Every structure is written in C-alpha cells, then in structure tokens.
Amino acid sequence: MKLLYTIVVVGCMLGVVGCQNLIDKQVEWETIEPETYPVIRSIGYAPIDAQRGSDRSAKVLMAVKASKLDAYRELTEQVYGQKIDGEQSLANLVLTDTQLMASVQGVIRGARVVKSYPIGNDSYATELELDFSLVHDLYLSTAKPKQVKKVRYY
C-alpha cells in the first residue's frame, strides 16, 4: 500500500514538473518616465584667508575648490538627506555631555557649475545646479530600469 502511494505521489510530481515546459511566454518591457523633472540649486562658501597657500592667488584657488565642494555637499544633502547622530550623558540626573554629529553620503552626477564668484575680499562662492532630467538620462544609460509592458503566453 505504501509502495502504491509513493508511486502515485512521484508520478504526480513528475507530471507537474513535465507540464511546466508546455507553457511558454514572451515578456515585453518598457522604460518608466516621470511626468516632471525638478531642478535643484545649491551655493557653497569658503573663506579665502583660512586656506593654505603661499600667496593670495593660491589661497583664492583653494577657496574656489572648497566652495565647489561645499556646494556639492549641499546638493548631496538635498538629494539624499543628512544623517544625524546624537548622544547625551547624564550623571546624578544632570546633563554632563551632549554631542551631535552630522554626515552626508551620496553620489552626485550631472551637476553643473552655474557661477563662481568672490564675495567681498574674504570669501568665495560657487553655485551649482542639478537638473533631474539629465540625472534620469544618466540613470537610464547605466541601470536600464524597466516595467512589464506585455506578456504573451503560447
């Protein structure tokens, strides 16, 4: 009786596995496009006199680079957000120490420098712009996101 039961179960399993190849399908895919694309802007600042350099022109060049990096940091905050870590210490129900740490991490592609200019004699500013239509095009060229367009069963 057990042998007959085992043969029937194995036969049913083989029948189910064998029928899977009878149904074939073709899937058509299409890319997804958003309705609108935002454009975000950021401004980065850097003091000239605080930069390392042997003369004024070297300090100005370093301030230009620092202001550009600060603008990229601000763009990254807008796109990915900012991670905040906080810590407080208590001793005898009295707050003894408070620490806050902020960090930003992300990859920005397609940003464009709109303007880079001095502010007075002691600072430099750089304005960046990130057009998400360009970001979307860059994303499509690397990731190729898709959704199911049509499925045909044969």
C-alpha positions, 0 to 999 in steps of 0.5 A, a space after each residue: 500500500 505504501 509502495 502504491 502511494 509513493 508511486 502515485 505521489 512521484 508520478 504526480 510530481 513528475 507530471 507537474 514538473 513535465 507540464 511546466 515546459 508546455 507553457 511558454 511566454 514572451 515578456 515585453 518591457 518598457 522604460 518608466 518616465 516621470 511626468 516632471 523633472 525638478 531642478 535643484 540649486 545649491 551655493 557653497 562658501 569658503 573663506 579665502 584667508 583660512 586656506 593654505 597657500 603661499 600667496 593670495 592667488 593660491 589661497 583664492 584657488 583653494 577657496 574656489 575648490 572648497 566652495 565647489 565642494 561645499 556646494 556639492 555637499 549641499 546638493 548631496 544633502 538635498 538629494 539624499 538627506 543628512 544623517 544625524 547622530 546624537 548622544 547625551 550623558 547624564 550623571 546624578 540626573 544632570 546633563 554632563 555631555 551632549 554631542 551631535 554629529 552630522 554626515 552626508 553620503 551620496 553620489 552626485 552626477 550631472 551637476 553643473 557649475 552655474 557661477 563662481 564668484 568672490 564675495 567681498 575680499 574674504 570669501 568665495 562662492 560657487 553655485 551649482 545646479 542639478 537638473 533631474 532630467 539629465 540625472 534620469 538620462 544618466 540613470 537610464 544609460 547605466 541601470 536600464 530600469 524597466 516595467 512589464 509592458 506585455 506578456 504573451 503566453 503560447 
